[in-house]
């Protein structure tokens, strides 16, 4: 196809001019209609699967956000004790320069 366009192009000093008729004359190979239908059906089925996975992921995100909000609310209202929490090694709620640790039991 590129060769056909180059053969039909004309111009000077690197400027190429292709007419609308030249572009319209280019033959573009297409799959048979039955194959196009199969491709479209496959893509539709995959899109349905993708949409279902996206919806499932969004539900999980929504549930995790709800649980996070409930946990923060419970901690702030002192319905749960967060003073006895052991933080993972290498993390601290204190400033990064602090040498003290908040691991109490």
C-alpha positions as CSV (number, residue, x, y, z in Angstrom):
1,X,0.0,0.0,0.0
2,X,2.8,2.4,0.9
3,X,4.4,1.8,-2.6
4,X,1.1,2.6,-4.3
5,X,0.8,5.9,-2.4
6,X,4.4,6.8,-3.2
7,X,3.9,6.0,-6.8
8,X,0.8,8.2,-7.0
9,X,2.4,11.1,-5.0
10,X,3.9,14.0,-6.8
11,X,5.5,17.1,-5.7
12,X,8.8,19.0,-5.4
13,X,11.4,19.6,-2.7
14,X,10.1,16.8,-0.4
15,X,6.6,18.2,-0.4
16,X,4.2,15.4,-1.4
17,X,0.8,16.0,-2.8
18,X,-1.8,13.2,-3.0
19,X,-5.2,13.9,-4.4
20,X,-8.5,12.7,-3.0
21,X,-8.9,10.4,-6.0
22,X,-5.5,8.9,-5.4
23,X,-6.5,8.0,-1.8
24,X,-9.9,6.7,-2.9
25,X,-8.2,4.4,-5.4
26,X,-6.2,2.6,-2.7
27,X,-7.4,-1.0,-2.1
28,X,-7.6,-1.9,1.6
29,X,-7.9,-5.6,2.4
30,X,-10.7,-6.5,4.7
31,X,-11.7,-9.8,6.3
32,X,-14.7,-11.6,4.8
33,X,-18.1,-10.4,6.3
34,X,-18.4,-13.7,8.2
35,X,-15.0,-13.2,9.8
36,X,-15.8,-9.7,10.7
37,X,-18.9,-11.0,12.5
38,X,-16.8,-13.5,14.4
39,X,-14.4,-10.8,15.4
40,X,-17.2,-8.5,16.5
41,X,-18.8,-11.3,18.5
42,X,-15.5,-12.1,20.2
43,X,-14.8,-8.5,21.1
44,X,-18.4,-8.1,22.4
45,X,-17.9,-11.2,24.7
46,X,-14.6,-10.0,25.9
47,X,-16.0,-6.5,26.6
48,X,-18.8,-8.0,28.7
49,X,-16.1,-9.9,30.8
50,X,-14.1,-6.8,31.1
51,X,-17.1,-4.7,32.2
52,X,-18.0,-7.4,34.8
53,X,-14.4,-7.4,36.2
54,X,-14.4,-3.6,36.3
55,X,-17.8,-3.6,38.2
56,X,-16.4,-6.2,40.7
57,X,-13.3,-4.2,41.3
58,X,-15.3,-1.0,41.9
59,X,-17.5,-2.9,44.4
60,X,-14.4,-4.0,46.2
61,X,-13.0,-0.5,46.2
62,X,-16.3,0.9,47.6
63,X,-16.4,-1.7,50.3
64,X,-12.8,-1.1,51.3
65,X,-13.5,2.7,51.5
66,X,-16.6,2.1,53.6
67,X,-14.6,-0.2,56.0
68,X,-11.7,2.4,56.1
69,X,-14.2,5.1,57.0
70,X,-15.8,2.9,59.7
71,X,-12.4,2.0,61.2
72,X,-11.3,5.7,61.3
73,X,-14.6,6.7,62.9
74,X,-14.3,3.9,65.5
75,X,-10.8,4.9,66.3
76,X,-11.7,8.6,66.6
77,X,-14.7,7.9,68.8
78,X,-12.6,5.5,70.9
79,X,-14.9,2.5,70.2
80,X,-11.7,0.6,69.4
81,X,-8.3,0.7,71.1
82,X,-5.6,1.7,68.7
83,X,-2.9,2.3,71.4
84,X,-1.9,-1.3,71.5
85,X,-1.2,-1.6,67.8
86,X,2.2,-2.8,66.8
87,X,3.3,-1.0,63.6
88,X,5.2,-2.9,60.9
89,X,9.0,-2.7,61.2
90,X,10.4,0.3,59.4
91,X,7.2,2.4,59.7
92,X,6.3,5.0,62.3
93,X,3.5,7.4,62.8
94,X,6.1,9.8,64.3
95,X,8.3,12.0,62.2
96,X,10.9,10.1,60.1
97,X,13.7,11.6,62.1
98,X,12.3,10.4,65.4
99,X,14.2,7.5,67.0
100,X,11.4,6.4,69.3
101,X,9.0,3.6,68.4
102,X,5.3,3.4,69.0
103,X,5.2,-0.4,69.7
104,X,3.3,-0.8,72.9
105,X,1.5,-3.9,74.0
